[in-house]
Amino acid sequence: MPLNPQAKMILDQMASLNLPPLWEQSAEDARAASAARRLPPSNPDPVAESIDRTFPGLGGDVPVRIYKPNYESDLPILVWFHGGGWVLGDLEMADPTARALAHRSGVIVVSVDYRLAPEYRYPAAMDDCYAATLWVAQNASEVGGDANRIAVGGDSAGGNLAAAVALRARDEGTVEISHQLLVYPVTSMDFTSDSYRDNAEGYLLTTKSMRWFWDHYVGPNGDPNDPYASPLVADDLSGLPNAHVITAEYDPLRDEGNAYAARLMDAGVPTVSKCYDGMIHGFFGMSEVLDDAKAAIDSASQELKKVFE
């Protein structure tokens, strides 16, 4: 399908900024540039309350932001991990998406500000996200939630972290996760797929950018084939929580996201998978300007409602 006109408008605007390529920047400069371009949403989804706090993680206190859609008790909880290639992103970047999911699904969203690479390489981010999920399960009533109704989710690198947390929770038997929302997730360090070839450049996320992200995340001595770094290479995906996998046609990560959804289905995991035609990487967080982003968030919210009915 042709590139969506709304998505093309965004790409044209980005190209007009003439920004230096990500892979030519330091992590610090890339973070500063990303924060400088961030604009507050003009019409953010309302929530009853948002609370910033921390919990003790393996590497020190981990900040979280808790979004309550209302003041009812025993609500389901979605633990949300932001994208940014494990190098970029924070609670502010995740704020519009977390608000939207809380408001539209009626679940509490706990957004996690995990440690970033390269200062903290793999498995630091995954450890923080796993610790956050355990903390939520152990303290659900404190935030008005139900410890028996917990989901994990994230976009891009956050989708990778959500899949890894679901795998680890199954393997260690620590917390029963009901659902995983995986939005164009990174699932393996394999740059040979058709989607990497066809969408190598020109669609916001590039192949060179993904190499830069992976180099920062695993480093020269890391193992990208560790299943908690690359969930697609895990030997066994059975027994995982049901999944909703969202991908985009013009995204280097399309094929690995679709492949992970297919493997989940083959393993008997109830899975809803949709590739949004004409869309680009990052579209899920662009609901103010992309109609398909609104539809995708609504779809994700409806799936959460179904799981927790």
Secondary structure, DSSP 8 states (H G I E B T S, - for coil): ----HHHHHHHHHHHHTT---GGGS-HHHHHHHHHHH----SS----SEEEEEEEEETTEEEEEEEEESSS-SSEEEEEEE--STTTS--HHHHHHHHHHHHHHH--EEEEE----TTTS-TTHHHHHHHHHHHHHHHSGGGGTEEEEEEEEEEETHHHHHHHHHHHHHHHHT-----EEEEES------TTSHHHHHTSSSSSS-HHHHHHHHHHHHTTT--TTSTTT-GGG-S--TT--EEEEEEEEE-TTHHHHHHHHHHHHHTT--EEEEEEEEEETTGGG-TTT-HHHHHHHHHHHHHHHHHT-
